[in-house]
Amino acid sequence: MGIGGIDPQQAKRGFVIASASMLAVFAAGAAPIPLYSVYQQTIGLTDLQINATMFLYLLGIMAVLLFAGRLSDALGRKPVALASLALALAGCLLFAVAANPSWVLAARLVQGISCGLAMSALSSLAIEYAVIARHGTWGSTITGCGCLVGIMIGSLGCGMLTSVISPIQAVYWITAGILLVLALAVVTVPETVSQRRSPASTIRPSLFVPKGAGRLFFMAAAAYVSTWGVGGFFQSYSAPIATEALHANGTLLASAILACAMATSALSGPLCAHIAAPRALKAGILAFLASCLMMTASLAVAATVPFLASCAFFSLTMGVCLSSSLRILLAESSAEDTSALVSSINLVGYFGCTIISCGSGMLVGTLSFPQVFVVLTLVSTVATLAIVTALHAGRTVRVAHNG
């Protein structure tokens, strides 16, 4: 039996529900993005307010991860997971009835808080269920890549739905219905936290690094920041890349670029299930650098098919880097510190990738997209050298065979 008497079959079911819930929360957070132009025309949303929506969304995520990353240690995983789903649903309802830009701004803040809670509670649930089910890489994969895959599902799903149904509010009602079903499913899964901390000890600014694992946390942070930084750039600029650099018309190629840059990351778990985490991280970060070089080269000559292939390869390497670096960290921490560890590495990853994404975004217009990718490749080179050096320097990482 597992944690609190949970057997492996219960854990497998719980993992599926927790993973689907995490994907749905981030899909809900991404659904409004393709509709901002509609809000500009209907309720007068300005470019400055669109920028403010991203700030409020990230503010909500990082505030939760910084101040309440361990809240589920006090209240339990399920209550916080349900709160995440409830807030995601509330965000959808706010967008569905938005009558002016203030409603949109409020909805994005609510969605950010929801995603922050998901990255803490739902990620921890997925990891703990995966360990009980004896498939540890499942948990590290969904924790590292779930937010990116969810964002892809939400943005592409919104684009597909709005092309066949109207009005646009129907997208939010459908998403809200999915979130409600998943919330009811979460009620039925077993709780994984048996010994709870006091709420006062969990609601405070904190960054948890396992004792004696500073080198490992640094490597994981470098992997998260560098890969998420490139992935975040695709979320903002997949459409301009398609039209300006690859000379495409319509939205099909833009959707394909975003899908290729996100979707294959989910394959990293099965791919690395039987490979020691340090070895997987070294191979993954070197392959990640190679993918950046491939994307830069294919974009420079406007080669669409090679660029799509290199985007898919990048996504796979991103998944390997994220899941393997998280496996290394989890091997160095106790089960009761899972929530704090996941929240901390996600906080560092989000903060760092936000800086990279904003910095590279500022270069758009001044540099061509191939030139921007040269800059991203240079950043990736620094991260790769740092990780490879850390893996070989001093006392190396203990081999993580679990999962």
Order of alpha helices (4+ residues) and beta strands (2+ residues): alpha-alpha-alpha-alpha-alpha-alpha-alpha-alpha-alpha-alpha-alpha-alpha-alpha-alpha-alpha-alpha-alpha
